[in-house]
């Protein structure tokens, strides 16, 4: 799981062009959106969703109520991606 978290952090940095950020700067359980974390916004969520689709062939639906929870933190995203990669 740690490898998946690191991969997700690198994907976030690359997809969102966070030049001055390293994977070590992103806490596994800090919120990705809003205060107290990376402070990402809805445009960032869209770009991150596209990057996840491309890299892991995930099918993300905008109407999915679980998306907010999946995108809450790196840990949540890693669990979500891992569950879909293993199921495929």
Biopython code that builds the backbone (N, CA, C, O; Angstrom):
import numpy as np
from Bio.PDB.StructureBuilder import StructureBuilder

atoms = [
    (1, "UNK", "N", (0.822, -1.203, 0.000)),
    (1, "UNK", "CA", (0.000, 0.000, 0.000)),
    (1, "UNK", "C", (0.858, 1.256, 0.000)),
    (1, "UNK", "O", (0.484, 2.258, -0.609)),
    (2, "UNK", "N", (2.016, 1.216, 0.681)),
    (2, "UNK", "CA", (2.890, 2.388, 0.702)),
    (2, "UNK", "C", (3.371, 2.751, -0.702)),
    (2, "UNK", "O", (3.506, 3.930, -1.031)),
    (3, "UNK", "N", (3.626, 1.741, -1.520)),
    (3, "UNK", "CA", (4.052, 1.997, -2.904)),
    (3, "UNK", "C", (2.934, 2.681, -3.680)),
    (3, "UNK", "O", (3.192, 3.576, -4.485)),
    (4, "UNK", "N", (1.695, 2.263, -3.441)),
    (4, "UNK", "CA", (0.551, 2.871, -4.115)),
    (4, "UNK", "C", (0.384, 4.323, -3.671)),
    (4, "UNK", "O", (0.098, 5.189, -4.497)),
    (5, "UNK", "N", (0.558, 4.598, -2.386)),
    (5, "UNK", "CA", (0.447, 5.975, -1.884)),
    (5, "UNK", "C", (1.503, 6.862, -2.531)),
    (5, "UNK", "O", (1.207, 7.984, -2.941)),
    (6, "UNK", "N", (2.724, 6.366, -2.624)),
    (6, "UNK", "CA", (3.794, 7.136, -3.254)),
    (6, "UNK", "C", (3.477, 7.392, -4.726)),
    (6, "UNK", "O", (3.702, 8.491, -5.233)),
    (7, "UNK", "N", (2.958, 6.380, -5.403)),
    (7, "UNK", "CA", (2.580, 6.524, -6.812)),
    (7, "UNK", "C", (1.487, 7.577, -6.973)),
    (7, "UNK", "O", (1.540, 8.390, -7.896)),
    (8, "UNK", "N", (0.502, 7.568, -6.083)),
    (8, "UNK", "CA", (-0.592, 8.545, -6.127)),
    (8, "UNK", "C", (-0.053, 9.952, -5.871)),
    (8, "UNK", "O", (-0.456, 10.900, -6.545)),
    (9, "UNK", "N", (0.849, 10.096, -4.910)),
    (9, "UNK", "CA", (1.438, 11.412, -4.622)),
    (9, "UNK", "C", (2.173, 11.933, -5.845)),
    (9, "UNK", "O", (2.043, 13.106, -6.196)),
    (10, "UNK", "N", (2.935, 11.079, -6.490)),
    (10, "UNK", "CA", (3.657, 11.493, -7.704)),
    (10, "UNK", "C", (2.691, 11.871, -8.818)),
    (10, "UNK", "O", (2.927, 12.826, -9.558)),
    (11, "UNK", "N", (1.605, 11.121, -8.930)),
    (11, "UNK", "CA", (0.590, 11.424, -9.934)),
    (11, "UNK", "C", (-0.048, 12.786, -9.662)),
    (11, "UNK", "O", (-0.258, 13.570, -10.588)),
    (12, "UNK", "N", (-0.355, 13.068, -8.403)),
    (12, "UNK", "CA", (-0.935, 14.360, -8.032)),
    (12, "UNK", "C", (0.019, 15.492, -8.411)),
    (12, "UNK", "O", (-0.395, 16.486, -9.009)),
    (13, "UNK", "N", (1.272, 15.341, -8.067)),
    (13, "UNK", "CA", (2.273, 16.376, -8.352)),
    (13, "UNK", "C", (2.403, 16.608, -9.850)),
    (13, "UNK", "O", (2.449, 17.748, -10.312)),
    (14, "UNK", "N", (2.461, 15.516, -10.600)),
    (14, "UNK", "CA", (2.624, 15.629, -12.051)),
    (14, "UNK", "C", (1.369, 16.177, -12.729)),
    (14, "UNK", "O", (1.448, 17.092, -13.549)),
    (15, "UNK", "N", (0.207, 15.610, -12.380)),
    (15, "UNK", "CA", (-1.041, 15.994, -13.034)),
    (15, "UNK", "C", (-1.416, 17.443, -12.753)),
    (15, "UNK", "O", (-1.983, 18.123, -13.608)),
    (16, "UNK", "N", (-1.095, 17.912, -11.543)),
    (16, "UNK", "CA", (-1.491, 19.265, -11.156)),
    (16, "UNK", "C", (-0.342, 20.259, -11.255)),
    (16, "UNK", "O", (-0.478, 21.421, -10.873)),
    (17, "UNK", "N", (0.786, 19.794, -11.770)),
    (17, "UNK", "CA", (1.947, 20.649, -11.995)),
    (17, "UNK", "C", (2.358, 21.399, -10.721)),
    (17, "UNK", "O", (2.545, 22.616, -10.730)),
    (18, "UNK", "N", (2.493, 20.642, -9.627)),
    (18, "UNK", "CA", (2.880, 21.217, -8.338)),
    (18, "UNK", "C", (4.403, 21.198, -8.243)),
    (18, "UNK", "O", (4.980, 20.356, -7.555)),
    (19, "UNK", "N", (5.035, 22.117, -8.926)),
    (19, "UNK", "CA", (6.491, 22.122, -9.107)),
    (19, "UNK", "C", (7.287, 22.138, -7.809)),
    (19, "UNK", "O", (8.322, 21.476, -7.724)),
    (20, "UNK", "N", (6.848, 22.857, -6.820)),
    (20, "UNK", "CA", (7.619, 22.998, -5.581)),
    (20, "UNK", "C", (7.192, 21.997, -4.507)),
    (20, "UNK", "O", (7.514, 22.171, -3.332)),
    (21, "UNK", "N", (6.470, 20.955, -4.909)),
    (21, "UNK", "CA", (5.976, 19.962, -3.965)),
    (21, "UNK", "C", (6.649, 18.622, -4.238)),
    (21, "UNK", "O", (6.833, 18.224, -5.389)),
    (22, "UNK", "N", (7.012, 17.934, -3.153)),
    (22, "UNK", "CA", (7.574, 16.589, -3.270)),
    (22, "UNK", "C", (6.597, 15.612, -2.612)),
    (22, "UNK", "O", (5.738, 16.035, -1.839)),
    (23, "UNK", "N", (6.713, 14.320, -2.904)),
    (23, "UNK", "CA", (5.837, 13.351, -2.240)),
    (23, "UNK", "C", (5.913, 13.447, -0.713)),
    (23, "UNK", "O", (4.911, 13.234, -0.030)),
    (24, "UNK", "N", (7.091, 13.766, -0.176)),
    (24, "UNK", "CA", (7.251, 13.887, 1.277)),
    (24, "UNK", "C", (6.440, 15.054, 1.842)),
    (24, "UNK", "O", (6.116, 15.060, 3.030)),
    (25, "UNK", "N", (6.110, 16.035, 1.012)),
    (25, "UNK", "CA", (5.331, 17.194, 1.451)),
    (25, "UNK", "C", (3.849, 16.875, 1.609)),
    (25, "UNK", "O", (3.113, 17.640, 2.232)),
    (26, "UNK", "N", (3.410, 15.759, 1.053)),
    (26, "UNK", "CA", (1.993, 15.404, 1.065)),
    (26, "UNK", "C", (1.757, 14.306, 2.102)),
    (26, "UNK", "O", (2.263, 13.192, 1.971)),
    (27, "UNK", "N", (0.996, 14.634, 3.111)),
    (27, "UNK", "CA", (0.668, 13.663, 4.160)),
    (27, "UNK", "C", (-0.355, 12.655, 3.622)),
    (27, "UNK", "O", (-1.251, 13.006, 2.854)),
    (28, "UNK", "N", (-0.202, 11.416, 4.038)),
    (28, "UNK", "CA", (-1.109, 10.360, 3.579)),
    (28, "UNK", "C", (-2.562, 10.629, 3.943)),
    (28, "UNK", "O", (-3.467, 10.319, 3.168)),
    (29, "UNK", "N", (-2.786, 11.204, 5.119)),
    (29, "UNK", "CA", (-4.149, 11.353, 5.616)),
    (29, "UNK", "C", (-4.655, 12.792, 5.675)),
    (29, "UNK", "O", (-5.771, 13.035, 6.134)),
    (30, "UNK", "N", (-3.856, 13.736, 5.222)),
    (30, "UNK", "CA", (-4.297, 15.138, 5.192)),
    (30, "UNK", "C", (-5.330, 15.320, 4.078)),
    (30, "UNK", "O", (-5.266, 14.647, 3.050)),
    (31, "UNK", "N", (-6.271, 16.222, 4.287)),
    (31, "UNK", "CA", (-7.268, 16.470, 3.237)),
    (31, "UNK", "C", (-6.604, 17.018, 1.971)),
    (31, "UNK", "O", (-5.716, 17.868, 2.041)),
    (32, "UNK", "N", (-7.042, 16.523, 0.828)),
    (32, "UNK", "CA", (-6.525, 17.038, -0.436)),
    (32, "UNK", "C", (-7.203, 18.350, -0.810)),
    (32, "UNK", "O", (-6.612, 19.195, -1.483)),
    (33, "UNK", "N", (-8.452, 18.515, -0.368)),
    (33, "UNK", "CA", (-9.239, 19.689, -0.738)),
    (33, "UNK", "C", (-9.565, 20.513, 0.501)),
    (33, "UNK", "O", (-9.710, 19.980, 1.601)),
    (34, "UNK", "N", (-9.677, 21.808, 0.302)),
    (34, "UNK", "CA", (-10.026, 22.695, 1.399)),
    (34, "UNK", "C", (-8.838, 22.993, 2.301)),
    (34, "UNK", "O", (-7.681, 22.803, 1.924)),
    (35, "UNK", "N", (-9.153, 23.464, 3.496)),
    (35, "UNK", "CA", (-8.123, 23.873, 4.449)),
    (35, "UNK", "C", (-7.462, 22.669, 5.112)),
    (35, "UNK", "O", (-8.072, 21.608, 5.246)),
    (36, "UNK", "N", (-6.224, 22.846, 5.519)),
    (36, "UNK", "CA", (-5.537, 21.829, 6.282)),
    (36, "UNK", "C", (-4.789, 20.790, 5.478)),
    (36, "UNK", "O", (-4.245, 19.845, 6.048)),
    (37, "UNK", "N", (-4.750, 20.939, 4.190)),
    (37, "UNK", "CA", (-4.054, 19.972, 3.346)),
    (37, "UNK", "C", (-3.445, 20.666, 2.150)),
    (37, "UNK", "O", (-2.831, 21.726, 2.272)),
    (38, "UNK", "N", (-3.622, 20.056, 0.994)),
    (38, "UNK", "CA", (-3.075, 20.643, -0.234)),
    (38, "UNK", "C", (-3.883, 21.842, -0.711)),
    (38, "UNK", "O", (-3.366, 22.680, -1.450)),
    (39, "UNK", "N", (-5.124, 21.931, -0.305)),
    (39, "UNK", "CA", (-5.956, 23.061, -0.714)),
    (39, "UNK", "C", (-6.378, 23.003, -2.169)),
    (39, "UNK", "O", (-6.526, 24.042, -2.813)),
    (40, "UNK", "N", (-6.574, 21.803, -2.694)),
    (40, "UNK", "CA", (-6.989, 21.651, -4.084)),
    (40, "UNK", "C", (-8.418, 22.140, -4.265)),
    (40, "UNK", "O", (-9.183, 22.231, -3.305)),
    (41, "UNK", "N", (-8.771, 22.457, -5.515)),
    (41, "UNK", "CA", (-10.121, 22.932, -5.813)),
    (41, "UNK", "C", (-10.797, 22.009, -6.832)),
    (41, "UNK", "O", (-10.258, 20.960, -7.185)),
    (42, "UNK", "N", (-11.970, 22.407, -7.294)),
    (42, "UNK", "CA", (-12.755, 21.548, -8.185)),
    (42, "UNK", "C", (-12.072, 21.324, -9.534)),
    (42, "UNK", "O", (-12.216, 20.253, -10.124)),
    (43, "UNK", "N", (-11.341, 22.305, -10.025)),
    (43, "UNK", "CA", (-10.596, 22.130, -11.282)),
    (43, "UNK", "C", (-9.495, 21.091, -11.074)),
    (43, "UNK", "O", (-9.255, 20.247, -11.938)),
    (44, "UNK", "N", (-8.834, 21.161, -9.932)),
    (44, "UNK", "CA", (-7.809, 20.160, -9.606)),
    (44, "UNK", "C", (-8.431, 18.765, -9.536)),
    (44, "UNK", "O", (-7.826, 17.791, -9.985)),
    (45, "UNK", "N", (-9.631, 18.669, -8.978)),
    (45, "UNK", "CA", (-10.316, 17.376, -8.878)),
    (45, "UNK", "C", (-10.568, 16.799, -10.263)),
    (45, "UNK", "O", (-10.383, 15.603, -10.488)),
    (46, "UNK", "N", (-10.988, 17.645, -11.181)),
    (46, "UNK", "CA", (-11.212, 17.207, -12.560)),
    (46, "UNK", "C", (-9.924, 16.697, -13.200)),
    (46, "UNK", "O", (-9.902, 15.623, -13.800)),
    (47, "UNK", "N", (-8.858, 17.472, -13.066)),
    (47, "UNK", "CA", (-7.572, 17.089, -13.655)),
    (47, "UNK", "C", (-7.042, 15.805, -13.025)),
    (47, "UNK", "O", (-6.497, 14.949, -13.722)),
    (48, "UNK", "N", (-7.199, 15.669, -11.724)),
    (48, "UNK", "CA", (-6.751, 14.465, -11.030)),
    (48, "UNK", "C", (-7.583, 13.263, -11.462)),
    (48, "UNK", "O", (-7.047, 12.172, -11.656)),
    (49, "UNK", "N", (-8.874, 13.457, -11.610)),
    (49, "UNK", "CA", (-9.748, 12.380, -12.080)),
    (49, "UNK", "C", (-9.349, 11.892, -13.462)),
    (49, "UNK", "O", (-9.349, 10.688, -13.721)),
    (50, "UNK", "N", (-9.010, 12.819, -14.352)),
    (50, "UNK", "CA", (-8.571, 12.462, -15.701)),
    (50, "UNK", "C", (-7.263, 11.675, -15.637)),
    (50, "UNK", "O", (-7.107, 10.670, -16.330)),
    (51, "UNK", "N", (-6.332, 12.130, -14.813)),
    (51, "UNK", "CA", (-5.048, 11.434, -14.674)),
    (51, "UNK", "C", (-5.241, 10.019, -14.128)),
    (51, "UNK", "O", (-4.576, 9.085, -14.576)),
    (52, "UNK", "N", (-6.147, 9.860, -13.167)),
    (52, "UNK", "CA", (-6.430, 8.536, -12.606)),
    (52, "UNK", "C", (-7.062, 7.627, -13.650)),
    (52, "UNK", "O", (-6.744, 6.439, -13.717)),
    (53, "UNK", "N", (-7.951, 8.177, -14.462)),
    (53, "UNK", "CA", (-8.579, 7.393, -15.533)),
    (53, "UNK", "C", (-7.539, 6.890, -16.518)),
    (53, "UNK", "O", (-7.550, 5.727, -16.920)),
    (54, "UNK", "N", (-6.637, 7.791, -16.900)),
    (54, "UNK", "CA", (-5.601, 7.416, -17.873)),
    (54, "UNK", "C", (-4.642, 6.372, -17.311)),
    (54, "UNK", "O", (-4.328, 5.389, -17.983)),
    (55, "UNK", "N", (-4.183, 6.577, -16.101)),
    (55, "UNK", "CA", (-3.167, 5.697, -15.531)),
    (55, "UNK", "C", (-3.724, 4.343, -15.107)),
    (55, "UNK", "O", (-3.084, 3.314, -15.323)),
    (56, "UNK", "N", (-4.913, 4.336, -14.505)),
    (56, "UNK", "CA", (-5.447, 3.107, -13.928)),
    (56, "UNK", "C", (-6.722, 2.607, -14.617)),
    (56, "UNK", "O", (-7.318, 1.626, -14.171)),
    (57, "UNK", "N", (-7.139, 3.261, -15.683)),
    (57, "UNK", "CA", (-8.363, 2.898, -16.409)),
    (57, "UNK", "C", (-9.581, 2.854, -15.470)),
    (57, "UNK", "O", (-10.440, 1.981, -15.587)),
    (58, "UNK", "N", (-9.629, 3.804, -14.551)),
    (58, "UNK", "CA", (-10.764, 3.889, -13.628)),
    (58, "UNK", "C", (-11.956, 4.522, -14.332)),
    (58, "UNK", "O", (-11.802, 5.407, -15.173)),
    (59, "UNK", "N", (-13.126, 4.058, -13.979)),
    (59, "UNK", "CA", (-14.356, 4.664, -14.467)),
    (59, "UNK", "C", (-14.934, 5.505, -13.340)),
    (59, "UNK", "O", (-15.532, 4.970, -12.406)),
    (60, "UNK", "N", (-14.760, 6.807, -13.424)),
    (60, "UNK", "CA", (-15.267, 7.718, -12.399)),
    (60, "UNK", "C", (-16.509, 8.413, -12.926)),
    (60, "UNK", "O", (-16.501, 8.967, -14.025)),
    (61, "UNK", "N", (-17.560, 8.382, -12.150)),
    (61, "UNK", "CA", (-18.805, 9.040, -12.517)),
    (61, "UNK", "C", (-18.989, 10.280, -11.651)),
    (61, "UNK", "O", (-18.864, 10.208, -10.429)),
    (62, "UNK", "N", (-19.283, 11.408, -12.271)),
    (62, "UNK", "CA", (-19.460, 12.664, -11.532)),
    (62, "UNK", "C", (-20.589, 12.558, -10.513)),
    (62, "UNK", "O", (-20.558, 13.221, -9.476)),
    (63, "UNK", "N", (-21.577, 11.734, -10.804)),
    (63, "UNK", "CA", (-22.736, 11.617, -9.916)),
    (63, "UNK", "C", (-22.504, 10.631, -8.764)),
    (63, "UNK", "O", (-23.382, 10.470, -7.916)),
    (64, "UNK", "N", (-21.354, 9.977, -8.718)),
    (64, "UNK", "CA", (-21.070, 8.990, -7.670)),
    (64, "UNK", "C", (-20.875, 9.703, -6.332)),
    (64, "UNK", "O", (-19.955, 10.504, -6.169)),
    (65, "UNK", "N", (-21.747, 9.402, -5.389)),
    (65, "UNK", "CA", (-21.674, 10.042, -4.073)),
    (65, "UNK", "C", (-20.404, 9.665, -3.324)),
    (65, "UNK", "O", (-19.993, 10.398, -2.425)),
    (66, "UNK", "N", (-19.773, 8.557, -3.659)),
    (66, "UNK", "CA", (-18.555, 8.121, -2.992)),
    (66, "UNK", "C", (-17.311, 8.875, -3.395)),
    (66, "UNK", "O", (-16.285, 8.774, -2.723)),
    (67, "UNK", "N", (-17.376, 9.629, -4.475)),
    (67, "UNK", "CA", (-16.185, 10.348, -4.955)),
    (67, "UNK", "C", (-15.593, 11.273, -3.905)),
    (67, "UNK", "O", (-14.373, 11.345, -3.756)),
    (68, "UNK", "N", (-16.424, 11.961, -3.196)),
    (68, "UNK", "CA", (-15.939, 12.907, -2.181)),
    (68, "UNK", "C", (-15.077, 12.171, -1.155)),
    (68, "UNK", "O", (-14.030, 12.667, -0.740)),
    (69, "UNK", "N", (-15.523, 10.998, -0.758)),
    (69, "UNK", "CA", (-14.758, 10.213, 0.217)),
    (69, "UNK", "C", (-13.494, 9.628, -0.414)),
    (69, "UNK", "O", (-12.439, 9.617, 0.220)),
    (70, "UNK", "N", (-13.590, 9.145, -1.646)),
    (70, "UNK", "CA", (-12.422, 8.580, -2.333)),
    (70, "UNK", "C", (-11.316, 9.617, -2.487)),
    (70, "UNK", "O", (-10.136, 9.297, -2.346)),
    (71, "UNK", "N", (-11.694, 10.851, -2.775)),
    (71, "UNK", "CA", (-10.726, 11.917, -3.036)),
    (71, "UNK", "C", (-10.370, 12.713, -1.777)),
    (71, "UNK", "O", (-9.722, 13.755, -1.875)),
    (72, "UNK", "N", (-10.773, 12.249, -0.621)),
    (72, "UNK", "CA", (-10.531, 12.983, 0.626)),
    (72, "UNK", "C", (-9.052, 13.065, 0.973)),
    (72, "UNK", "O", (-8.582, 14.108, 1.429)),
    (73, "UNK", "N", (-8.305, 11.972, 0.762)),
    (73, "UNK", "CA", (-6.882, 11.942, 1.129)),
    (73, "UNK", "C", (-6.138, 10.974, 0.214)),
    (73, "UNK", "O", (-6.749, 10.218, -0.542)),
    (74, "UNK", "N", (-4.833, 11.009, 0.294)),
    (74, "UNK", "CA", (-4.005, 10.072, -0.470)),
    (74, "UNK", "C", (-4.320, 8.642, -0.035)),
    (74, "UNK", "O", (-4.423, 7.751, -0.879)),
    (75, "UNK", "N", (-4.472, 8.413, 1.252)),
    (75, "UNK", "CA", (-4.782, 7.071, 1.745)),
    (75, "UNK", "C", (-6.084, 6.544, 1.151)),
    (75, "UNK", "O", (-6.156, 5.393, 0.720)),
    (76, "UNK", "N", (-7.113, 7.391, 1.131)),
    (76, "UNK", "CA", (-8.399, 6.977, 0.567)),
    (76, "UNK", "C", (-8.272, 6.697, -0.928)),
    (76, "UNK", "O", (-8.817, 5.712, -1.428)),
    (77, "UNK", "N", (-7.561, 7.556, -1.631)),
    (77, "UNK", "CA", (-7.370, 7.346, -3.064)),
    (77, "UNK", "C", (-6.615, 6.053, -3.329)),
    (77, "UNK", "O", (-6.961, 5.310, -4.248)),
    (78, "UNK", "N", (-5.598, 5.780, -2.541)),
    (78, "UNK", "CA", (-4.810, 4.560, -2.718)),
    (78, "UNK", "C", (-5.680, 3.325, -2.508)),
    (78, "UNK", "O", (-5.584, 2.366, -3.274)),
    (79, "UNK", "N", (-6.526, 3.337, -1.483)),
    (79, "UNK", "CA", (-7.428, 2.204, -1.243)),
    (79, "UNK", "C", (-8.398, 2.028, -2.411)),
    (79, "UNK", "O", (-8.640, 0.911, -2.867)),
    (80, "UNK", "N", (-8.948, 3.142, -2.886)),
    (80, "UNK", "CA", (-9.895, 3.120, -3.998)),
    (80, "UNK", "C", (-9.238, 2.560, -5.259)),
    (80, "UNK", "O", (-9.785, 1.669, -5.908)),
    (81, "UNK", "N", (-8.067, 3.087, -5.600)),
    (81, "UNK", "CA", (-7.370, 2.633, -6.804)),
    (81, "UNK", "C", (-6.990, 1.159, -6.659)),
    (81, "UNK", "O", (-7.192, 0.367, -7.580)),
    (82, "UNK", "N", (-6.446, 0.801, -5.516)),
    (82, "UNK", "CA", (-6.019, -0.583, -5.308)),
    (82, "UNK", "C", (-7.194, -1.554, -5.442)),
    (82, "UNK", "O", (-7.050, -2.629, -6.023)),
    (83, "UNK", "N", (-8.340, -1.178, -4.913)),
    (83, "UNK", "CA", (-9.511, -2.069, -5.007)),
    (83, "UNK", "C", (-9.965, -2.242, -6.452)),
    (83, "UNK", "O", (-10.426, -3.320, -6.826)),
    (84, "UNK", "N", (-9.844, -1.204, -7.268)),
    (84, "UNK", "CA", (-10.246, -1.293, -8.661)),
    (84, "UNK", "C", (-9.200, -2.004, -9.516)),
    (84, "UNK", "O", (-9.550, -2.719, -10.455)),
    (85, "UNK", "N", (-7.931, -1.814, -9.202)),
    (85, "UNK", "CA", (-6.874, -2.462, -9.957)),
    (85, "UNK", "C", (-6.908, -3.970, -9.692)),
    (85, "UNK", "O", (-6.730, -4.768, -10.612)),
    (86, "UNK", "N", (-7.134, -4.355, -8.445)),
    (86, "UNK", "CA", (-7.198, -5.772, -8.108)),
    (86, "UNK", "C", (-8.428, -6.448, -8.689)),
    (86, "UNK", "O", (-8.383, -7.621, -9.057)),
    (87, "UNK", "N", (-9.531, -5.702, -8.771)),
    (87, "UNK", "CA", (-10.776, -6.270, -9.293)),
    (87, "UNK", "C", (-10.722, -6.463, -10.808)),
    (87, "UNK", "O", (-11.450, -7.288, -11.361)),
    (88, "UNK", "N", (-9.871, -5.712, -11.461)),
    (88, "UNK", "CA", (-9.800, -5.775, -12.940)),
    (88, "UNK", "C", (-9.047, -6.984, -13.430)),
    (88, "UNK", "O", (-8.904, -7.175, -14.637)),
]
sb = StructureBuilder()
sb.init_structure("model")
sb.init_model(0)
sb.init_chain("A")
sb.init_seg("    ")
for serial, (resi, resn, name, xyz) in enumerate(atoms, 1):
    if name == "N":
        sb.init_residue(resn, " ", resi, " ")
    sb.init_atom(name, np.array(xyz, "f"), 0.0, 1.0, " ", f" {name:<3s}", serial, name[0])
structure = sb.get_structure()
